[in-house]
Amino acid sequence: MNNLRNVAIIAHVDHGKTTLVDALLRQTQTKLSKEFDGKNLIMDSNELEKERGITIFSKNASVNYRGTKINIVDTPGHADFGGEVERVLKLVDGCLLLVDAKEGPMPQTRFVLQEALALGLKIIVVINKIDRPDARIDHVISKTFDLFIELGADEESAYFPIIYASAKNGVAGNKPDLPAMADITPVFEAVIKHIPSPKGNPDKPLQVLVTSIASDNFKGRIATGRIINGRIKANQDVIQINREGERFKFRLTSLIVFEGLEKIAVNEAGAGDIIAFSGITDITIGETITDEIGTPPQPLLSIEEPTVIMTFGVNTSPFAGKEGEFKTSRQIRERLYKAADDDVALKVSDNGIGWEVCGRGELHLAILIERLRREGFEFQVSRPKVIEKISDGKVITPFERVFIEVPELYQGVVMQKMGLRHGVLQEMSRENGIVFLEFLIATKELFGYRSEFITDTKGTGIINANFFEFRQDLGQNYQRERGSLVVHENGITKLYGLASIQSRGIVFIQPGTTVYKGQVIGQNARAGDMSVNVCKEKQQTNHCSSGEGVSEHFNAPKIMDLEDALEYINDTELVEVTPKNVRIRKVDLNGTK
């Protein structure tokens, strides 16, 4: 166990976690998978992760450095996937906290650091991207120290060891001297020096805490967890202690450890190691595996409750069943409940007309919808809503802290839009022409603002939000100011019809698109919905007029992807999701209200 270290890489989104893991894997000459093409990050293997450039699912790998096995857990950085971070921190004894040398600590840095400190983990701070020309290393270190103190870190934790790195270039050092850095070795040395080895006792009865679940077509449910105490063997009889405290006996069918990027079958593993195993049919996250009937379970994993809910249902549009492979209620239901088993931050329940799916945020649920869509599912979803509670006879609703960085030029429009949504300004500061704003706002009033923010700031602003707390609902609710352009009849859109209505608002579709009555094809320039005929053609005559039609021009439409559509819709609309298309439609196809 002295030759074993378990460490997690934590940081705000896009601060270089996965890039650092790649550098560690390359320097130790870890065998890469055949699928790695040298263009994408090794650990971001999921198709959605490659497209978006973010980590969505936590992953395990290991490297061997001078006889010491270092288990590495790469974690997501986006707040909506905080459920992944919370549980995988139970696997490790320390963390590498990455901080961008320019941006410094960000909202998600606060969240992951708070979780790590609460578990008593040893923190090594890595100041990454020191090769940036606008790096401000001393300022970032000062801000990081302030964050440690603010979160109540003890003296030992507050005086954290610091490593300076440029993960993209695969170099690190104990001083911020980039030309003097040769490789990533200082990170390994810091891990071995500062991260303690596991404290488990291999001679005690077996205790394994399950932190994640995956599915395999041949092995069934595969559980990943850490051996707290004892030893475990392949084909061993074990006892599952479920979340209700009930005990059931099973026999393991496989035992796996992580070596490099590979999963290697082994005959035995000991206390402190991170393993995966199969053979328990209904195992879920947070449960304990043991080999003696009297062994107490590990404390259940406490995960923050979901804050956003959406209703999923069978597609009921006129195009239902034409574009998806899986479209029946049974198929959709089975897939949603399987997703809830794999993701502890996801909750699914039947509501009689569909399924209520609860998650940690809009992106959390949007990723789930996109995954189902790519698997061939066809369904429809409602507008995201917040989960409200009753406390002391009062309705309480989730609030978020919103952190905004924007050039001074756009400060006015941002404050105006946040004011319309009843956001309360908490702090404001200026630095080098950039305004830093912090707001407190109800989650339900923040819905739909991100796309507006990008448009208002011409893509130059940065917005981040973190769940703050549940507070009393003041009855305020922001409503979309403008209505929709709704199709008048079934047909195929014509250039003439679209060009004639583009002055009425913003058009979402192109000519030649098959549409149905009640489908939303644009945003009205005014309040209220408007019924439009986009399938009409110009009447042909046998007369030719000089210059006729030359002045007609059709502007490029605003193509709505899945996240845009979810942000746009109101309570009278739904998003129809199929493997081929994302459409917005009215709940009542016969009316525009």
LOFINU-274504 format. One line per field, with one value per residue (C-alpha): residue number from 1; residue in one letter; x, y, z. Coordinates in steps of 0.02 Angstrom, whole numbers, plus 50000, padded with zeros to 5 digits. Each point is the difference from the previous one (the first is absolute). Last residue first. Layout:
residues N
i	[NUM	...]
aa	[a	...]
px	[X	...]
py	[Y	...]
pz	[Z	...]
***
This chain:
residues 593
i	[593	592	591	590	589	588	587	586	585	584	583	582	581	580	579	578	577	576	575	574	573	572	571	570	569	568	567	566	565	564	563	562	561	560	559	558	557	556	555	554	553	552	551	550	549	548	547	546	545	544	543	542	541	540	539	538	537	536	535	534	533	532	531	530	529	528	527	526	525	524	523	522	521	520	519	518	517	516	515	514	513	512	511	510	509	508	507	506	505	504	503	502	501	500	499	498	497	496	495	494	493	492	491	490	489	488	487	486	485	484	483	482	481	480	479	478	477	476	475	474	473	472	471	470	469	468	467	466	465	464	463	462	461	460	459	458	457	456	455	454	453	452	451	450	449	448	447	446	445	444	443	442	441	440	439	438	437	436	435	434	433	432	431	430	429	428	427	426	425	424	423	422	421	420	419	418	417	416	415	414	413	412	411	410	409	408	407	406	405	404	403	402	401	400	399	398	397	396	395	394	393	392	391	390	389	388	387	386	385	384	383	382	381	380	379	378	377	376	375	374	373	372	371	370	369	368	367	366	365	364	363	362	361	360	359	358	357	356	355	354	353	352	351	350	349	348	347	346	345	344	343	342	341	340	339	338	337	336	335	334	333	332	331	330	329	328	327	326	325	324	323	322	321	320	319	318	317	316	315	314	313	312	311	310	309	308	307	306	305	304	303	302	301	300	299	298	297	296	295	294	293	292	291	290	289	288	287	286	285	284	283	282	281	280	279	278	277	276	275	274	273	272	271	270	269	268	267	266	265	264	263	262	261	260	259	258	257	256	255	254	253	252	251	250	249	248	247	246	245	244	243	242	241	240	239	238	237	236	235	234	233	232	231	230	229	228	227	226	225	224	223	222	221	220	219	218	217	216	215	214	213	212	211	210	209	208	207	206	205	204	203	202	201	200	199	198	197	196	195	194	193	192	191	190	189	188	187	186	185	184	183	182	181	180	179	178	177	176	175	174	173	172	171	170	169	168	167	166	165	164	163	162	161	160	159	158	157	156	155	154	153	152	151	150	149	148	147	146	145	144	143	142	141	140	139	138	137	136	135	134	133	132	131	130	129	128	127	126	125	124	123	122	121	120	119	118	117	116	115	114	113	112	111	110	109	108	107	106	105	104	103	102	101	100	99	98	97	96	95	94	93	92	91	90	89	88	87	86	85	84	83	82	81	80	79	78	77	76	75	74	73	72	71	70	69	68	67	66	65	64	63	62	61	60	59	58	57	56	55	54	53	52	51	50	49	48	47	46	45	44	43	42	41	40	39	38	37	36	35	34	33	32	31	30	29	28	27	26	25	24	23	22	21	20	19	18	17	16	15	14	13	12	11	10	9	8	7	6	5	4	3	2	1]
aa	[k	t	g	n	l	d	v	k	r	i	r	v	n	k	p	t	v	e	v	l	e	t	d	n	i	y	e	l	a	d	e	l	d	m	i	k	p	a	n	f	h	e	s	v	g	e	g	s	s	c	h	n	t	q	q	k	e	k	c	v	n	v	s	m	d	g	a	r	a	n	q	g	i	v	q	g	k	y	v	t	t	g	p	q	i	f	v	i	g	r	s	q	i	s	a	l	g	y	l	k	t	i	g	n	e	h	v	v	l	s	g	r	e	r	q	y	n	q	g	l	d	q	r	f	e	f	f	n	a	n	i	i	g	t	g	k	t	d	t	i	f	e	s	r	y	g	f	l	e	k	t	a	i	l	f	e	l	f	v	i	g	n	e	r	s	m	e	q	l	v	g	h	r	l	g	m	k	q	m	v	v	g	q	y	l	e	p	v	e	i	f	v	r	e	f	p	t	i	v	k	g	d	s	i	k	e	i	v	k	p	r	s	v	q	f	e	f	g	e	r	r	l	r	e	i	l	i	a	l	h	l	e	g	r	g	c	v	e	w	g	i	g	n	d	s	v	k	l	a	v	d	d	d	a	a	k	y	l	r	e	r	i	q	r	s	t	k	f	e	g	e	k	g	a	f	p	s	t	n	v	g	f	t	m	i	v	t	p	e	e	i	s	l	l	p	q	p	p	t	g	i	e	d	t	i	t	e	g	i	t	i	d	t	i	g	s	f	a	i	i	d	g	a	g	a	e	n	v	a	i	k	e	l	g	e	f	v	i	l	s	t	l	r	f	k	f	r	e	g	e	r	n	i	q	i	v	d	q	n	a	k	i	r	g	n	i	i	r	g	t	a	i	r	g	k	f	n	d	s	a	i	s	t	v	l	v	q	l	p	k	d	p	n	g	k	p	s	p	i	h	k	i	v	a	e	f	v	p	t	i	d	a	m	a	p	l	d	p	k	n	g	a	v	g	n	k	a	s	a	y	i	i	p	f	y	a	s	e	e	d	a	g	l	e	i	f	l	d	f	t	k	s	i	v	h	d	i	r	a	d	p	r	d	i	k	n	i	v	v	i	i	k	l	g	l	a	l	a	e	q	l	v	f	r	t	q	p	m	p	g	e	k	a	d	v	l	l	l	c	g	d	v	l	k	l	v	r	e	v	e	g	g	f	d	a	h	g	p	t	d	v	i	n	i	k	t	g	r	y	n	v	s	a	n	k	s	f	i	t	i	g	r	e	k	e	l	e	n	s	d	m	i	l	n	k	g	d	f	e	k	s	l	k	t	q	t	q	r	l	l	a	d	v	l	t	t	k	g	h	d	v	h	a	i	i	a	v	n	r	l	n	n	m]
px	[47394	50041	49866	49969	50167	49965	50166	50080	50152	50189	50097	50167	50037	50083	50017	49834	49955	49837	50017	49837	49903	49863	50108	50137	50133	50163	50125	49956	50009	50171	50065	49940	50064	49902	50058	49977	49951	50113	49906	49889	50014	49874	50062	50025	49823	49939	50141	49910	49825	49959	49818	49939	49954	50060	49933	50139	49997	49924	50078	50053	49824	50008	49900	50064	50032	49993	50121	50089	50146	49936	50127	50014	49945	49888	49901	49811	49957	50141	50168	50108	50151	50033	50041	50099	49945	50013	49931	50017	49854	49860	50119	50046	49819	50003	50172	49939	49849	50099	50142	49876	49973	49931	49825	49880	49904	50010	50175	50029	50108	50030	49969	50112	50031	50043	49937	50103	49917	49989	49896	50124	50049	50087	50179	50087	50189	50145	50005	50143	49998	50133	49994	50144	49978	50080	49874	49920	49954	49812	49999	50097	49891	49839	50059	50040	49837	49878	49972	50069	49827	49968	50169	49956	50138	50148	50119	50190	50076	50180	50026	50147	50089	50163	49916	49830	49897	49819	49925	49829	49883	49825	49925	49815	49995	49972	50147	50111	49956	50038	50161	50060	49949	50095	50161	50019	50131	50088	50057	49916	50038	49846	49979	49824	49960	49847	49834	49891	49816	49912	49810	49948	49907	50154	50092	49912	50111	50029	50084	50038	49924	50073	49876	49923	50078	49952	50058	50100	50146	50136	50153	50048	49836	50023	50173	49934	49859	50121	50118	49853	49952	50169	50012	49836	50051	50025	49870	49820	49906	49810	49937	49847	49812	49973	50138	50134	50161	50183	50140	50174	50143	50047	50031	50011	49837	49912	50059	49927	49836	49998	50041	49864	49869	50045	49988	49836	49922	50037	50118	50162	50061	49957	49959	49823	49922	49914	50000	49823	50063	49962	50177	49994	50035	50137	49954	50141	50062	50142	50077	50064	50053	50181	50075	50036	50090	49941	50117	50096	49907	50032	50076	49892	49960	50181	50065	49957	49929	49930	49872	50020	49961	49894	50007	49851	50077	50158	50123	50118	50157	50101	50147	50090	50137	50012	49977	50050	49966	49991	49981	50020	49911	50080	49902	50113	50038	50158	49967	49828	49942	49865	49913	49872	49854	49982	49886	49849	49922	49871	49996	49868	50059	49875	50138	50056	50127	50065	50086	50142	50043	50165	50014	50149	50075	49980	50111	49963	49960	49940	50010	49947	49858	49943	49847	49969	49817	49977	50155	49955	49907	50096	49927	50091	49981	50096	50055	49984	50083	50093	50021	50084	50032	50164	50173	50023	49984	49958	50102	50038	50168	50009	50010	50144	50163	49935	49883	50132	50126	49876	49958	50185	50028	49896	50148	50147	49955	50139	49927	49832	50065	49851	50092	49968	49988	49886	50006	49885	49980	49810	50019	50099	50039	50043	49989	49947	49996	49855	50017	49811	49987	50119	49923	49822	49888	49842	49933	50047	50177	50022	49922	50119	50147	49935	49982	50179	50064	49904	50071	50177	49978	49927	50004	49960	50130	49936	50146	49950	49852	49979	50031	49990	49942	50031	49857	49999	49824	49906	49831	49930	50157	49965	49817	50044	50137	49878	49872	50122	50091	49827	49976	50174	50171	50128	49958	50178	50106	49852	49983	50016	49968	50096	49909	50032	49950	49885	49847	49878	50040	49914	49831	49997	50082	49872	49856	50082	49953	49893	50142	50114	50175	49981	50123	50156	50042	50183	50063	50187	50097	50171	50151	50087	49839	49867	49847	49815	49836	49822	49868	49871	49866	49963	50173	49993	50061	49822	50022	50127	49898	49842	50086	50066	50187	50054	50142	50120	49969	49959	50122	50122	49884	49960	49884	50137	50013	50159	50135	50069	50169	50017	50019	49846	49883	50051	49983	49826	49949	50055	49896	49849	50011	50042	49903	49857	49864	50052	50120	50027	50125	49978	50139	50019	50179	50076	50178	49974	49850]
py	[51508	49962	49869	49829	49922	50020	49967	50116	49936	50022	49876	49910	49887	49840	49889	50070	50130	50099	50150	50056	50164	50084	50007	50100	49944	50094	49924	49822	50047	50082	49847	49882	50102	50144	50060	50188	50024	50081	50149	49977	50137	50063	50153	49905	49926	50100	50095	50012	49927	49836	49957	49821	49995	49896	50025	50005	49848	49977	49880	50129	50048	50087	49992	50129	49973	50138	50141	50077	49960	49821	49862	49867	49833	49936	49848	50008	49939	49893	50033	49923	50112	50057	50180	50017	50004	50109	50169	50156	50123	50070	50067	49819	49964	50031	49922	49839	49984	50041	49881	49858	49891	49827	49957	49991	50159	50166	49981	50098	50156	50014	50130	50133	50058	49830	49998	50034	49939	50090	49915	50039	49817	49979	49941	49836	50018	50052	49893	50060	50110	50052	50135	50061	50145	50033	49903	50158	50051	50009	49844	49894	50064	49963	49820	49987	50079	49859	49945	50126	50040	49820	49993	50148	50131	50058	50102	50021	50120	50018	50144	49990	50158	49956	49954	50051	49940	49961	49898	49938	50062	49929	49914	50041	49930	50173	50057	49865	50067	50180	49954	49906	50142	50128	49900	49973	50133	49965	49832	49852	49876	49928	49890	49941	49933	49892	49989	49846	50025	50000	49998	50041	49894	49978	49932	49945	49957	50056	49903	50119	49982	49948	50020	49838	49854	49895	49827	49904	49890	49944	49994	50174	50070	49914	50077	50172	49990	49951	50142	50123	49937	50041	50159	50065	49966	49872	49877	49942	49898	49991	49863	49996	50019	49908	50087	49864	50040	50030	50075	50046	50051	49816	49970	49817	49943	50158	49966	49823	50075	50114	49858	49885	50139	50047	49819	49967	50162	49957	50103	49906	50003	50182	50099	49957	49948	50166	50123	50063	50039	49888	49948	49896	50105	50079	50129	50109	50039	50110	50012	49824	49962	50010	49828	49917	49835	49872	49973	49835	49845	49904	49825	49870	49892	49985	50018	50183	50111	50172	50105	50182	49975	49851	49811	49913	49849	49971	49900	50135	50085	50160	50045	50147	49944	50053	49827	49854	49922	49818	49891	50140	50054	50157	50154	50102	50185	49979	49852	50006	49850	49872	49858	49893	49883	50044	49886	50073	50005	50130	50119	50133	50168	50103	50065	49823	49894	49873	49847	49914	49825	50010	49962	50120	50046	50148	50056	50094	50182	50153	49916	50139	49994	49963	49894	49908	49956	49863	49902	49970	50155	50109	50136	50126	50047	50124	50027	49828	49991	49835	49929	49830	49943	50066	49933	50117	50153	50162	50161	50032	50087	50184	50132	50122	49916	49874	50126	50137	49888	49952	50183	50046	49868	50090	50038	50117	50164	50131	50100	50013	50073	50009	49899	49822	49941	49931	49951	49906	50143	50004	49968	50160	49985	50083	49890	50071	49915	50060	50111	50007	49811	49994	50154	49936	50043	50097	50029	50184	49955	49884	50131	50135	49884	49975	50188	50028	49862	50076	50175	49931	49903	50134	49915	50116	49924	49826	49880	49986	49895	49907	50052	49828	50004	49840	49960	49864	49934	50032	49951	50175	50072	49902	50054	50183	49989	49927	50140	50146	49948	49988	50187	50050	50010	50089	50058	50032	49861	49879	49900	49812	49916	49836	49899	49882	49837	49936	49894	50102	50148	49898	50030	50188	50026	49898	50089	50166	49967	50156	50103	49968	49940	49812	49885	49904	49867	49947	49843	50020	49836	50030	49904	50150	50073	49877	50082	49970	50041	50031	50108	50128	50033	50169	50069	50149	50033	50006	49884	49883	49988	49962	49855	49927	49966	50158	49911	49997	50180	50013	50015	49858	49869	49900	49857	49869	50038	50075	49903	50112	50071	50078	50168	49971	49956	50150	50118	49931	50024	50182	50026	49922	50124	50154	50148	49974	49971	50043	49881	49826	49862	49856	49902	49823	49953	49827	49944	50016	49884]
pz	[48599	49819	49978	49924	50046	50186	50087	49872	49908	49998	49893	50024	49852	49939	50154	50065	50132	49999	50116	50080	50010	50103	50158	49912	49876	49965	50122	49951	49815	50018	50093	49863	49853	49925	49828	49987	49818	49870	49929	49847	49869	49874	49904	49838	50004	49850	49914	49832	50007	49913	49973	49983	50183	50149	50175	50127	50110	50171	50124	50130	50050	50168	50163	50124	50185	50130	50038	49852	49885	49989	50019	49865	49928	50139	49941	50023	49825	49933	49919	49862	49967	49823	50048	50163	50181	50157	49939	50110	49997	49892	49866	49962	49952	49812	49977	50081	49883	49842	50048	50023	50152	49968	50059	50146	50042	50096	50074	50161	50020	50186	50136	50074	50178	50073	50179	50155	50160	50167	50134	50137	50019	50167	49982	49956	49988	49889	49842	49892	49845	49875	49866	49891	49879	49829	49893	49931	50179	49966	49891	50126	50141	49906	49975	50186	50058	49960	50178	50126	50068	50054	50088	50111	49994	50103	49894	49992	49874	49940	49876	49879	49941	50087	50165	50063	50148	50042	50142	50055	49862	50024	49846	49977	49822	49927	50106	49925	49827	50048	50090	49845	49883	50104	50022	49813	49963	50165	49932	50087	50137	50085	50154	50039	50173	49988	50092	50022	50050	50168	50020	50177	50128	50108	49847	49841	49852	49821	49861	49858	49828	49832	49855	49941	49909	49849	49945	49869	50050	49879	50114	49940	50067	50167	50021	49949	50127	50139	49951	50004	50174	50076	49896	50073	50179	50138	49938	50021	49870	50011	49888	49889	50011	50165	50097	49998	50096	49955	50106	49938	50116	50033	49816	49942	50078	49940	49822	50011	50059	49848	49879	50067	49991	49821	49940	50090	49941	49819	49891	49974	49819	49970	49842	49946	50165	50034	49854	50038	50177	50150	50050	50159	50154	50105	50132	50063	50177	50064	50175	50033	50179	50053	50027	50166	49973	50126	50148	49982	50051	50163	49989	50087	49849	49946	49821	49967	49862	50044	49908	49947	49816	49949	49998	49920	49914	50101	49894	49940	50065	49984	50111	50081	50121	50181	50077	49889	49831	49942	49845	49872	49841	49926	49948	49888	49999	50103	50112	50081	50102	49957	50090	49909	50038	50184	50100	50089	50174	50051	50149	50033	50069	49899	49885	49961	50093	49872	50072	49908	49936	49906	49813	49989	50166	50120	50143	50159	50034	49902	49829	49883	49875	49824	49966	49837	49967	49869	49949	49817	49943	50123	50109	50109	50183	50108	50180	50083	50171	50027	50176	50028	50178	50075	49951	49850	50114	49909	50019	49816	49965	50042	49863	50037	49947	49872	49920	50002	49914	49865	49967	49998	49862	49867	49887	49971	50084	50004	49855	50094	50163	50119	50134	50061	49820	49865	49816	49880	49875	50019	50187	50024	50183	50165	50155	50169	50171	50108	50152	50024	50024	50149	50079	49990	49852	50043	49824	50008	50049	49851	49885	50062	49964	49822	49976	50057	49886	49853	50032	50008	49837	49888	49828	49854	49882	50042	50029	50183	49939	50165	50181	50082	50181	50100	50120	50134	50026	50163	49928	50029	49919	49840	49990	50028	49869	49872	50029	50010	49842	49919	50027	49935	50083	49890	49824	49937	50075	49990	50161	50010	50168	50005	50129	50145	50082	49861	49966	50104	49886	49865	50082	50007	49830	49903	50087	49952	49819	49984	50076	49851	50038	49977	50090	49947	50130	50007	50088	50030	50012	50076	49933	49925	49929	49942	49927	50029	49917	50058	49920	50055	49869	49921	49962	49883	49822	49933	49851	50082	50159	49901	49912	50164	50008	50091	50092	49854	49947	49816	49853	50034	49924	50156	49951	50020	50185	50069	50092	50135	49957	50174	49914	49891	50142	50105	49851	49961	50182	49986	49843	50088	50143	49894	50072	49878	50133	50177	50083	50071	49958	50122	50086	50069	50044	50019	50040	50188	49979]
***
